[in-house]
Each structure stands twice: as C-alpha cells, then as structure tokens.
Amino acid sequence: MEKAEFYRDARHDLPGPLAGVRVLEATTSWAGPMAACLLADGGADVIKCELASGEMSRHMPVLMPGTDLSFLNQGVNRNKRSLSIDLRRPAGRDLFLSLAARSDIIVENFTPGTLAGWGLGYDDCRKVKPDIVYVSVSGWGQFGPESSRAGYDPTAQAASGWMALNGPRDGAPCKAPTYIGDDLAGLHGALGAMMALHHRDRTGEGQHVDSALLDAVLFQSNGYLTLAAMGEPTPRMGSEVTVTCPVNIFECREGFIYLAVALDSHWCALCEVMGRPDLATAAGFATNTERVLNREAVNEAVAAWCRTLPAEEADRRIGAAGVAVAVVETFEDAARNPHVLERAMLQDATLEDGSVARLTGPAAKFSRTPTRVRHAAHALGEDTDDILREVGLDDDAIGKLRADGLV
C-alpha cells in the first residue's frame, strides 16, 4: 500500500482521534510524562503543570545539539501546553482543582500519597469532577507492601526479573539501554485512561487508574512470570530465544545481521540461500525441535555462510527468500533509513529557542484522524496566562499571583 492510499480519507480539521479530550498533568521524569505524551499526540489538549523551577527532565542531559534544551523534555513534552504553578500552596491547589473540574483525565506520577497530601489526590479531585479519570503512574503501585518506596525504571527492571535475563549468557545482569519500564508504564497509563474514559462515557462513572512500572514490565515479559511461578526455568539466552533456532545475531564480513527462523519452511528457504539444501533434511537440522537441541552446530553453519558476505548482501538474499532478517544498525543509521523517514518517525519541530530539531513522531498511524508532532515542548509557563484566563481569572488576578510567586 502506498502512503497516500492509507491516508486517502484523512481529515485535516482535527489534531487527532482524541480531539476534545482535556488532560491535566502533574508529572516529572519520563513514565508519567509518557502517558500524557501519548494522549497529547492523539490530539488531546494536555496542560502540564510544573513548579517555577521546572520538572527534572528540563534540566537533564543530553542537550539538543546547538541548544541549552534537554532532549528528554523535548521528546516527551511536545504537543502539550505549559502551566507554571506551585501546587504545594493552597492557592495553587485551588487553581489545579479549578482546572480539574474542566478536565476529563488527570495524569500524575508522584510517590503515592504525595498529591493527596497537597489536597490533590483522587478523592479531592472527584469532589470537583465526580466522573474524573485519575491516572497514577508509579514505581510500585498505589497499594502493596512496597508502594511507598521510591521507584525508577532500572529498579523495576531489577525487581521484575527482567534484568536478570538481559545480557550475554555468561555475563552479569544488564539493564535495557532505554527506559523500557517507564515507557511501558506510561503506555499502560494511557491505555488505562482510554479504557476508563470509555467506561465513563457509557456509565458516567469516573475512577482511579493505577499503572506501576513493576506491573507493566511483568505484564510485558511474555508470560515468563507464569512459567517461573510454575517452576519452569527461564534461562538467560543473550541474543537467542528458547523456543526456536536459529534466532541469533551473526557477524558478517562487514557488520552484523539478526536472523529469526520461526518455521521449518523458513529453515528450508534459508538453506537454499546458503547453498546448503542438504541441511534442510539432515538429522539434527530438519525440524525446529532438532535445531533447538543442536544450537551450536546450527548457529555455526549459519555463521560460516554469513562470514563470507557483507551484512547488506546477506540481508538482501535472506530477505528475498521471505525469511525475517535485518541488518544491525545504529540509531544514527535508523535516522537515515528511507523507510523510517517515509513512516514519519522523524518530524521537524521549532524549539522554544527558535532552532529546528527532528523529533520522534507518533508510532500509531490513523487513516482518518492523522497524528503528528504539532509543536515542540513549550517553554516553562508559556501558556500560564491563557490557561488561567480559561478558568476565569483576569489580568489583575494573574498579576497578583505572579507577584506572590504562585505562578
């Protein structure tokens, strides 16, 4: 399918499928902001509340090249409006509640109990908006023996068992190179918000949505928690998997490929490509069960062939046979990949300092209500006056709040 055909019925008068949904966000770092980012990318009007100092992602390296702006903040807070307000003070609390009364969803990711201590917990917010959907993203969840502990992405990877399985077979446990726990908890927070919003639209009932990093990593661990609970070993496999073979990284004359043979028919096709049709029916090679038990020999047969070719040529030949394969590329390679660019996974956005950067685009594509990076992350408090006017404050009242240091 051509791109134009996919979007042939697209409408351009909406920011996305969540147009009209109002979200109020009080978050920091990555997991909570990611939940709200997904909603903002979907077209929701997201108001992000921060203290006057700005949340931590505004100040963390790496900086966008040629700017003083954190790439973390630019990546996860695009498509949002920025409100600078001190939620710890009674007047700030009251302003937040005024905004909550006009919102469909609240997203927060402070340590459980923090916002409740400021008078902004779920029970406080539903007093002003009974059908509010209140999403809490945290390390360990809103209840349970560990719920009050601080939690970050690597602690969820460690506690879940995920980290123990990551890394080379004979090496130490290793965290993921990206914030996989944060990303998954944010994803489940946004998905939970949509589920709860659907329920609200059907019944008029709001609710509290609890998305924990630990739970999200466990849920997305392919059933390994179930296997472990039943006493089935879950060995560390490095770049391989337990259930099929060959599924591994192979060094080529120049570069590496990753090859995944899932079916015996794919193995037969690979054998033809390698010029070894005899291996398609040879003992120890013919069936997946045999290959799993004969990993070393199978891997060496494939490796010997791969060493004779550049990675791009091996990829071309194997791919042409219908077998799943990819050259192992860097993110720099991916940023130049024509397919990545055609999929709009990099989109130009003007940053608050006037420079232009290529921000990562939304993953899901919508044929009728396309989504995009509408604007980069706003400067801290850029939208404060406009937002406060929406809840009825005039310029004099806003000026007094500024003079008092509240906004």
C-alpha positions in Angstrom: 0.0 0.0 0.0 1.2 3.5 -0.8 1.2 6.1 1.9 -1.2 8.3 0.0 -3.7 5.4 -0.2 -3.5 4.8 3.5 -4.4 8.4 4.2 -6.9 8.8 1.4 -9.8 9.5 3.7 -7.9 11.6 6.2 -9.4 14.7 7.6 -7.3 17.7 8.5 -9.5 19.7 10.8 -8.7 17.7 13.9 -5.4 17.2 15.8 -6.1 13.5 16.2 -8.7 11.0 17.4 -8.6 12.4 20.9 -9.6 15.9 19.9 -11.9 17.4 22.5 -10.4 15.4 25.4 -8.9 17.6 28.1 -6.0 16.3 30.2 -4.4 17.8 33.3 -0.9 16.6 34.0 1.3 16.9 37.1 4.3 14.7 36.4 8.1 14.6 36.3 10.8 12.5 34.6 9.6 10.0 31.9 6.9 7.5 32.8 4.1 9.9 33.8 5.0 12.4 31.0 5.0 9.5 28.5 1.4 8.6 29.5 0.3 12.2 28.8 2.5 12.4 25.7 0.6 9.6 24.1 -2.7 11.4 24.9 -1.3 14.7 23.6 0.0 13.0 20.4 -3.5 11.6 20.0 -4.9 15.1 19.9 -6.0 15.7 23.5 -5.5 19.2 25.0 -2.9 18.4 27.6 -1.9 21.0 30.3 1.3 20.2 32.0 1.8 21.7 35.5 5.3 22.4 36.8 6.9 24.3 39.6 8.6 27.6 38.7 12.0 25.7 38.7 10.6 23.3 36.1 10.5 19.5 36.4 13.7 17.4 36.3 13.6 16.5 32.6 14.1 20.1 31.7 17.5 20.1 33.3 18.9 16.7 32.5 21.5 15.9 29.7 21.9 15.2 26.9 21.2 18.7 25.4 19.7 19.0 21.9 22.8 19.8 19.8 23.4 23.5 19.5 20.9 24.4 22.2 20.5 24.6 26.0 17.4 22.4 25.9 17.2 18.9 27.2 16.3 16.2 24.7 14.3 14.4 27.3 12.0 17.3 27.8 11.7 17.9 24.1 11.0 14.2 23.4 8.2 13.6 26.0 6.6 17.0 26.5 5.8 18.0 22.9 2.2 18.7 21.9 1.4 19.9 25.5 0.7 23.3 27.0 2.8 24.5 29.9 1.5 25.9 33.2 3.9 27.0 35.9 2.1 26.8 39.3 3.1 25.9 42.8 0.8 23.0 43.7 2.1 22.8 47.3 0.4 26.1 48.3 -3.3 26.4 49.0 -3.9 28.9 46.2 -2.0 26.6 43.7 -4.1 23.7 44.9 -7.3 25.7 44.3 -6.2 26.6 40.8 -5.4 23.0 40.0 -8.8 21.9 41.2 -10.5 24.6 39.1 -8.7 23.0 36.1 -9.6 19.5 37.2 -13.2 20.5 37.2 -12.9 21.2 33.5 -10.8 18.1 32.6 -11.6 14.5 31.5 -8.3 13.0 32.7 -5.6 13.7 35.3 -2.2 12.1 35.0 0.3 12.2 37.9 3.4 10.2 38.8 4.5 11.4 42.2 5.2 8.9 45.0 1.9 7.5 46.2 0.3 9.8 48.7 2.2 13.0 47.7 -0.6 14.7 45.8 -3.2 13.6 48.4 -1.0 15.3 50.9 -1.3 18.5 48.9 -5.1 18.2 48.7 -5.0 17.0 45.1 -5.4 13.2 45.3 -8.1 11.3 43.6 -10.7 11.8 46.3 -10.0 15.6 46.3 -10.3 15.8 42.5 -13.5 13.8 42.2 -15.2 16.2 44.6 -15.0 18.8 41.9 -15.4 16.4 39.0 -17.2 13.2 40.0 -16.5 11.4 36.7 -12.8 12.3 36.5 -10.4 9.6 35.3 -7.4 9.9 37.6 -4.3 8.1 36.3 -1.4 7.5 38.8 1.9 6.1 37.4 4.4 5.0 40.0 7.2 2.5 40.5 5.4 0.0 42.7 1.7 1.0 42.5 -0.8 2.7 44.8 -1.0 -0.3 47.2 1.1 -3.2 48.3 3.9 -3.6 50.8 6.4 -1.7 48.6 4.1 1.0 47.3 5.7 3.8 49.4 9.2 3.2 48.0 10.8 5.4 45.5 11.0 3.7 42.1 12.7 4.4 38.8 12.9 2.4 35.6 16.0 0.3 36.4 14.6 -0.7 39.8 11.5 -2.1 38.1 13.8 -4.0 35.6 15.7 -5.4 38.5 12.8 -6.3 40.8 10.7 -7.9 38.0 13.3 -10.5 36.9 13.7 -8.8 33.5 17.2 -7.5 34.2 18.4 -11.0 35.3 17.6 -12.3 31.8 19.2 -9.5 29.9 22.8 -9.6 28.7 25.2 -12.3 27.5 24.7 -15.8 28.8 27.9 -15.8 30.8 27.8 -12.1 31.9 26.2 -10.1 34.6 22.6 -8.9 34.6 22.2 -5.8 32.5 19.5 -3.1 32.3 17.9 -2.1 29.0 19.5 0.7 27.0 16.2 2.6 27.0 13.6 3.4 29.7 11.6 0.3 29.0 9.8 0.2 32.4 9.0 3.9 32.2 7.8 3.6 28.6 5.6 0.5 29.3 4.1 2.1 32.5 3.3 5.2 30.5 1.8 3.2 27.7 -0.4 1.2 30.2 -1.3 4.5 31.9 -2.5 6.0 28.6 -4.3 2.8 27.6 -5.9 2.6 31.1 -7.1 6.2 30.7 -8.8 5.3 27.4 -10.4 2.2 28.9 -11.7 4.3 31.9 -12.8 7.1 29.6 -14.8 4.6 27.6 -16.5 3.3 30.8 -17.2 6.9 31.9 -18.8 7.7 28.6 -21.1 4.6 28.9 -21.9 4.9 32.6 -21.0 8.4 33.9 -18.6 6.8 36.4 -15.0 8.0 36.8 -12.3 6.0 38.5 -8.7 5.9 39.7 -6.3 4.1 37.3 -3.1 2.6 38.9 -0.2 1.9 36.5 3.0 0.6 38.1 6.4 0.2 36.4 6.8 -3.2 38.1 3.4 -4.4 36.9 4.0 -3.1 33.4 7.4 -4.9 33.0 6.0 -8.1 34.4 2.9 -8.0 32.1 5.1 -7.4 29.0 7.5 -10.2 29.9 5.9 -12.8 27.5 4.4 -15.0 30.2 7.8 -15.6 32.0 6.2 -14.7 35.4 3.8 -17.6 34.8 6.5 -20.0 33.9 8.6 -19.0 36.9 5.6 -19.4 39.2 5.1 -23.0 37.9 8.8 -23.9 38.4 9.8 -23.7 34.8 13.4 -22.4 34.4 13.8 -19.1 32.4 17.5 -19.1 31.4 19.3 -16.1 30.1 19.6 -16.5 26.3 21.6 -13.5 25.2 20.5 -12.7 21.6 18.8 -16.1 21.2 15.4 -17.3 22.3 14.4 -20.6 23.9 11.8 -21.8 21.5 13.3 -21.6 18.0 16.6 -21.8 16.3 18.4 -20.2 14.6 17.4 -16.9 16.1 20.6 -15.0 16.7 23.0 -12.3 15.8 25.5 -13.2 13.2 28.7 -11.4 12.2 29.2 -10.8 8.5 32.3 -9.8 6.6 31.2 -6.2 7.2 28.7 -5.7 10.0 26.1 -7.9 11.7 22.7 -9.2 10.9 19.9 -10.5 13.1 18.2 -13.6 11.8 15.0 -15.1 13.0 13.9 -18.5 11.7 10.5 -19.4 13.2 9.2 -22.1 10.9 10.7 -25.2 9.3 9.7 -23.8 5.9 11.8 -20.8 6.6 14.8 -23.0 7.5 14.4 -24.8 4.2 14.4 -21.4 2.4 17.5 -20.3 4.3 19.3 -23.5 3.4 18.7 -22.8 -0.3 20.0 -19.3 0.1 23.2 -20.6 1.9 23.7 -23.2 -0.8 23.3 -25.9 1.8 20.0 -27.7 0.8 21.3 -30.8 2.5 20.8 -29.2 5.9 17.1 -28.9 5.3 16.6 -32.6 5.8 19.8 -33.5 7.8 19.5 -35.2 11.2 19.8 -32.5 13.9 18.7 -29.8 11.4 15.5 -30.8 9.8 13.0 -29.7 12.5 12.8 -26.9 14.9 12.9 -29.3 17.8 16.1 -30.8 16.5 17.7 -27.4 15.9 16.9 -26.2 19.4 18.7 -29.2 20.8 21.6 -28.7 18.3 22.1 -25.0 18.6 25.8 -24.9 18.4 26.1 -26.7 15.1 23.1 -24.9 13.6 24.5 -21.5 14.6 27.9 -22.4 13.3 26.5 -23.5 9.9 24.8 -20.1 9.5 27.7 -18.2 10.9 30.1 -19.7 8.4 28.0 -18.5 5.5 27.4 -15.1 7.0 31.2 -14.5 7.3 31.5 -14.7 3.5 29.2 -11.7 2.8 28.7 -8.1 3.8 25.8 -7.6 6.1 23.8 -5.7 3.5 24.2 -8.5 0.9 23.3 -11.2 3.4 20.2 -9.2 4.4 19.2 -8.8 0.8 19.5 -12.5 -0.1 17.8 -13.8 3.1 15.0 -11.2 2.9 14.3 -12.0 -0.7 13.6 -15.6 0.4 10.9 -14.5 2.8 12.9 -15.1 6.0 12.9 -12.5 8.7 16.2 -10.7 8.9 17.6 -7.2 9.5 21.0 -5.5 9.4 22.0 -4.5 13.0 22.1 -0.7 12.7 22.7 2.2 15.0 20.1 4.8 15.8 22.2 7.1 13.5 21.6 4.5 10.7 17.9 4.4 11.6 17.6 8.2 11.4 18.7 8.0 7.8 16.7 4.9 6.8 14.2 5.8 4.0 11.6 3.5 5.5 11.8 5.3 8.9 11.5 8.6 7.1 8.6 7.5 5.0 6.8 6.4 8.2 7.3 10.0 9.6 9.2 8.8 12.6 11.2 12.0 12.4 9.3 15.2 12.2 10.7 18.8 12.1 9.6 21.0 15.0 10.7 24.5 16.0 12.0 24.6 19.6 11.4 27.3 22.1 14.7 29.0 21.2 13.8 29.1 17.5 16.0 26.3 16.4 14.6 23.3 14.5 15.0 19.7 15.6 13.8 16.4 14.2 11.6 14.9 17.0 10.5 11.3 17.1 7.0 11.0 15.6 4.0 9.1 17.0 4.1 5.3 16.4 0.4 4.5 15.7 -1.0 5.7 12.4 -4.6 6.8 12.0 -6.0 6.8 8.4 -9.0 9.1 9.3 -7.5 11.3 12.0 -3.7 11.5 11.4 -1.5 12.5 14.3 1.8 14.4 14.2 4.2 16.5 16.3 2.1 19.7 16.2 4.6 21.7 18.2 7.7 21.1 20.3 7.7 21.3 24.1 6.7 24.8 25.2 8.9 27.0 27.4 8.2 26.7 31.1 4.9 28.6 31.9 4.5 29.7 28.3 0.7 29.1 28.4 0.1 30.1 32.0 -1.8 33.3 31.3 -4.0 31.7 28.7 -4.8 28.7 30.9 -5.7 30.9 33.9 -7.9 33.0 31.8 -9.8 29.9 30.8 -10.8 29.4 34.5 -12.0 33.0 34.8 -9.0 34.9 36.1 -8.4 38.4 34.7 -5.1 40.2 34.1 -5.2 41.8 37.6 -5.7 38.5 39.3 -3.0 36.8 37.3 -0.6 39.7 38.1 -1.2 39.2 41.8 -0.5 35.5 41.5 2.8 36.3 39.8 3.7 38.9 42.4 3.0 36.3 45.1 5.3 33.8 43.3 2.5 31.3 42.9 2.8 31.1 39.1 
